[in-house]
Amino acid sequence: MKKILLAAVMAMTIWGCAEDRGNILKVYNWADYIDEELLDEFEEWYFEQTGETVEIIYQTFDINETMLSKIELGHEDYDVVCPSDYIIERMLMNDLLLPIERNFGQTPDYFGNISPYIDSKFAEIEGHGKDARDYSVGYMWGTVGLIYNPKYVSDEKACSWEVLKDPAYKGKLLMKDAYRDIYTTMLTALNKDALESGEKDLRTLAFDTSDESIALVENYLNSFKESIAGWEADFGKEQMTKELAWMNLSWSGDAQWAIDEAAEMDIELRYTIPSEGSAVWFDGWVIPKYARNIKAASYFINFMCMPENALRNMDMTGYVSAIGGDDVLEAMSDSLEYEPVDVSYFFGEGASEACVNPIMYPDKETIERCAMMHDTDTEALLKMWSRVKGANASAWTYILIVLVLGGLIMAVILKYYRKNYRKKKYSRGKRK
């Protein structure tokens, strides 16, 4: 298991070799987002390929913005980082990324294993005059959809986002607390007719944060917020496994985890991308501006693009790798468990009837209705999100607040009486 150095030790190491740390590679990644055994194996592989030693300092983050602030404001010298699509756009806009060198000498260039679909989506990243594919390489990806319990929600109802407005599910609905994901998803769904008629196109719509579009999404969210039991960052999938919620607007990775966990408790959960459309998200490797081991960073990204390593990362994390190709397709296929779906967009023409997990690899028709998120008008979206969640809080929010406050008041009263009772009891005993 890879050793993760303490901050104090790291500081001493970095300051001790401020000008030259060619044998140190600093990797900054999401928590639980890699097979950590690969970190040690990379050190061995790197020596085999270059004859040079390297030691990885591995750190994790939970929020894109936390990672970004360390680089943007603190000028942290991470060599490899794994931001999401819209943050890659922001880093390119702020000139925080270095181009990725693909000259690996005698070592093969594995970047070509990236799925053509992922490559095309990274081409859509707003590079502000730069091709994002020169500065970022896909790592994992997924969709936004609906986890639901078929005991309470029928497949027919779950196939449309209108199910969120059904009062029958009041208090049994959870929403992912991710304003950009929800906004892109709902904006796509609410423009279904315009997209189908050709009046609008998905790629342009994904950048739309006009006042009219924000109001459209805000009004739609307000139409069912009375039914929302909670806005969750991570607990939603667990609530679903305990049948404490019946629907959860969430990510495909969370859905797969919840479905697997629930099955062990004989609870059936399903995941769907409603017919009106949704959103896709992507995370990718980049080399930040203040990196100091650019060579090892490039080799590390190349190493992660090897199919066998991509499969190990998927197996460990439950997320879907950006790596395509025959090796991954063969490993992910199971004709006994899955019905054929068209995933030719991801694996190529030979995968028009592949027996793969549709949660991990949605069919071509579905994925063509999903928009990509972008770094557009963050301030306006945050204000909308605040209005929906805060100032216009639902009745369930107020009920929860009242219950919590009531519990605190009761706890204080109980503590007071217990304390007073103990004083009286002690006093009576003393007088005797």
N, C-alpha and C positions, 0 to 999 in steps of 0.2 A: 504494500500500500504506500502510495506516495506521501512523503512527509510534507506537511504544510507548516512552514516556519512561522514562528511567533513574530509579531510586529517589531519587537525590539531587536531581535536577531536580524530581521530583514533590514531594518534601518542601518544597523552597523555594517551589514554586508554592502548595502548600496552606497553609503557614504564612504566606505573604505575603498571602493573602486569606482568612484564617480566618473572617472574618465574612461575606464575600460572594464566592462563586465561581460566580455565575449563568451564566458563559460556559464553565464546565468541567463535563463529565459523566464521572463515574468508573464504568466498567463492569467487573465482575468475573465471569469466565465460565470454563467448562472449557476446557482446551487443545484446539485443533483442532475447535472446536465452532461455527464461524460462518464465513461468507464475509466475510473482513475488508475487502473492497472496499466492503461495505455500510456500514461505519463512516464512511468519507469521504462516501459518498452521503447518509447520514443528516444529517450536518452541513449539507449543501446543502439537503436537503428541509426540515429544521427551520427554516432561514432563510426558505425560501419560505412555510412555513405560519405562522410567527410574526413574521417580520421581525427576529428576534434571532439572534445568532451563538452557536455552541457548539463547543467542541473536546472530543473524546473522549480520555480517558486510559483505555487498555484494558490490563487485567491478566488473567492466567489462573491457575487452580489445578488440582490433580490429585485432591484428596481433599475431600469435603464437609466433614469435620471441621476441615480446615485453614482453609477459608473461614469456617466458623462461629466458630472461636476468634478470628480477627482481628476479627470484628464484636462478638462477645460479650464478649471480654476486652480487646481493644485499642480498641474503640469506633471502628474504622475507618469513615470516612465515605463508603463506596461508595454510589453512587446506584442502581445496578441490579446485581442478583446473580442467578445461575441455580442454585439448590439443587435437590436431589432431593426427592421427595414426603415421605419421613419427616423430612427436615431442615426442610422447610416447617412440618411439625407442631411440631417442637421450637422453631422460631423463633416460631411463634404462641403456644406455651405460655409462652415466656420474654419475650413482649411485645417482640419485636425487629423487627416489621414495621409498615409504614405502609399504610393503605388506598390503593389505586391510583385516582387521579382520572381520570375518563373524560370530562370536559368539555373537548373539544378545539376549541371555537369553531367556525370554519368548516371545520375538518378533519374528514373522516369518522371514525367510530369503527369500527375494523377488528376489535375484539375479538369481534364477532359471527361472524367466520370460524372461530373455534375449533370443532373437531368436537364434536357433541353427546355423543359417547362420552367425550371428554376432559373436557368440562364436567361430566358425571355423575360421573366418577372424582374430579375435584377437589372435588366436593361431598362425597365420602366422606372427604376429608382431615380428621382430627380437629383442629378449630379451637379447641377449649377455649372454647366460647361465641361464637366468631366464625365467619362463613362464609368459608372459605378462598378462595373465588372473588372475594371483595372485596380480597384481599391478594396473590393470585398468579394468573398467567396461564400456561397450558401452553405449552411450547416444543418439546420432543422427547419421544418415548416409545418403548417397545419391550418385548420379552418375554424370558423366560429359557427356554432350550431346550437342545437337543443338536446340536452340530456333529458330523458323523460322515463317515467315508470308506466309501462303499458297496462298495469292493473288499474290505473286511475286516468290515464290519458291515452286515447285511441291513436293508432297509427294515422288514421285519416285526419284527425284534428292536428296532430303534430307536424303534418306536412305543410302547414301554413303558419306564418308568424301571427296570424289573427288569433291563434289559440291563446296568446298572451292576454288577450282582452276578455277571455271567457271568465265570468264571475264565479264559475264553479270551482276555480282553482285559487280563489282568494286566500292569501296566507300560505300558499303552498308553492309559490314561485320565488326562485332566487335569480339574481342578476349578477353577472360578472362586473365588478367595479373597475371597469376599463373603458373610459369614455371614448377613446379613439376607435376601439374595436366595435363598441355598440353603435357609435355614430355611423361608421362606414357600413356596418351591417344593415341598419335600418334605412339609411339613405338609399342603398341599393334596392332593398325590398320595396320601398315606397315609390321607386321610379321604375317598377317592373314594366308597366305599359309603355312608357316612353322608351325604354331600352329595347323592348320587343318590336316596336314600330320603327326603330331606327332614328327616332327624334333625338335621342341621346346615346352616347356610347359609354361603355363601362370604364374605359381608361380615363376619359375626361371627367366623368362624374366623380371618380375617386378623389379628385382634387377640389371638389366643390364645397366650399365652406361659406357660401353666400348667406346673407341674412335670411333669405327665403328658405333655403335648404335647412339651416339650423333650426328655424322656427317649425318647419315641417316635422323634423325628427323630434323636437322638444314636445310638440303637441301630441305626437303619437305616444311617446313615453309617458306623458302625463295621463293619457287615456286609460292606462292600466296600472299606474303606480300604486293605486290603492290595494292591489293584489300582491304587491311585492313584499315578501317576508324579510328580505335582507339583501344588501349589496355586498358581495363577497369577493375576497381576493384569492382565497385558497380553501376555505372550509366547505364550499358548496358541494364538491364531489363527495365528501364524507357524509354530509347531510342527506344526500341522495341514497347512499348505501344503507342508511338507517330508516328510510322512508319518512324522514321528517320533512322532506320537500318532495314534490312530485315532478317539478320541472326546474331546469337550471340552464339559463342561457350561458354557455361556457365554451371552452376550447376543446378541440378534438382530443388533445393529449389528456386532459382531465377526464374526458368522457371514457376513454379506453381504460384508464385507471379505475374509474368508478364502476364500470361494467365488470371488470375482472374481480374487484373486491366484493361487489354485491353478489356475484355468482357463488362465491364461497359461503355466503349466508343464505343461499337459495332465494335471492331476490333478483328479479330480472329488470335490467335497465337497457335502454336503447339510445341511439344517437342518430339525429337526422339533421340535414341542412334543408330547411324549408324551401318550398318551390319558388318563392319570390326572389331568392338570391341571398347572398351573405358576403362574408369577407374572408380573405386568406391573410396569413401572417408569415413572416420569414425572419429567421435569425442568421447572421453570417459572421465569418471571421474577418477581422480587419487588423491593420498594423497602425497604431496611433502615431501621431506626429512626434511625440517625445520618446518613442521606442529607442533602445540602445543596442538591441541585438536583432537587427533586421534579417540577417541571414538565417539564424535559427528559427525566427518567426515564420519565414517563408517555408522552410522545411517542415515546420510543425503543421501548417495549414495543408501542405501537400500530403503529409502523413495521414491527416484526418480524412483526406479524399480517397484513400484506398478502400475498396469495397468491403474487405474483411473488417476493417476498423469501423466503417460506417455501420455495419451489421451489429457489431459489438456494442456500439453506442446506443443503437436503437433498442437492443435487448436490455441494456442496463437502465435506460431512461424512460422507455415507453413512447418516446417521440419519434417522428419520422424524419429520416435523413434526406438531405438534398441530393444524395448520390443515387443515380439511376443505373442502367446497364443490366446485362443479362445475369450477372452473378447475384445482384440484389433481387431481381425479379424472381429468379429461381428459388432463392432462399425464402422469399416472402409468399410464395405461391402454395396453396393447399386446396386441392380440388375437392377434398372430402368435407372441408369446413365452410368454404366460401363459394358463392355463385359467381359465374363469369361477369366481369365488368370491363368497360372500355377505359383502360388507363394508358392508351397509346400516347396521349399528350405527355406523359411522364417517362415512359420506358421505350417509346418508339412504336412503329407500325405493328410489330409482332405481338403487341400487348393489347389488342383490341378486344380480346376475350380472356382476360387473365383472372385467375381465381385468387384474388388477394383481398385482404381486409378492407371493406369499403369505408370504414372510419378513418383508416390511415391513408388510403388512396381512393378518394371519391371518384365516381365515374366522370368521364369527359363532359357529358352534358351538364352535370351539376357544377363542376369546377368552372365552366364557362359563364356561370351566373354569379361568380364570386369576385368582388373587387379587392384591389390591393390597397392597404392603408398608406397614407403619406403624412409628412410633417407639415400640415396645413393649419394656419390660424389657431395655434394652441390656446391662446388667451380667450378667444371667442368660444371655443369648445368647452374649455374649463368653466367659464361663466355659465354656459347652458347646463352643464353637468351639475354645477353647484345649485342652480335653481331647481332642477328636477329632484335632486337628492335632499337639499337643505331647506331653503326658504319655503318650498312648496312640498314639504315632507308629507308622506302619505299617512293615513290614519293608523296604519300598522306601526309606522315609525313612532308616532305619538304614544300609542299604546305601550310599545316597548320602553320608551323613555319613562312613562308613568310607572310601569312595573318595576323598572330598575330603581327609580327614585323612592318608590314605596318600600321596596326591599331594604334600601339603605336606611330609610327612616325607622322602619321596624327593627332593624339591627341595632341602631343607636338606642332606641327605647328599651329594647330587651337588655342591652348591655348595661344601661342605667339602672334598671330594676334589679338585675342580678347583682350589680355592685352594691346597691343600696341594701339589698337583702342580706348580702354577706356582712355588711357593716352592722346591721341590726342584730344579726345572729351572734356576731362576735361580742357586741355590747351586752346582750342579754347574758351570755355565758360568763362574761367578766363580773357582772354584778352578782351572780350567784356565788 
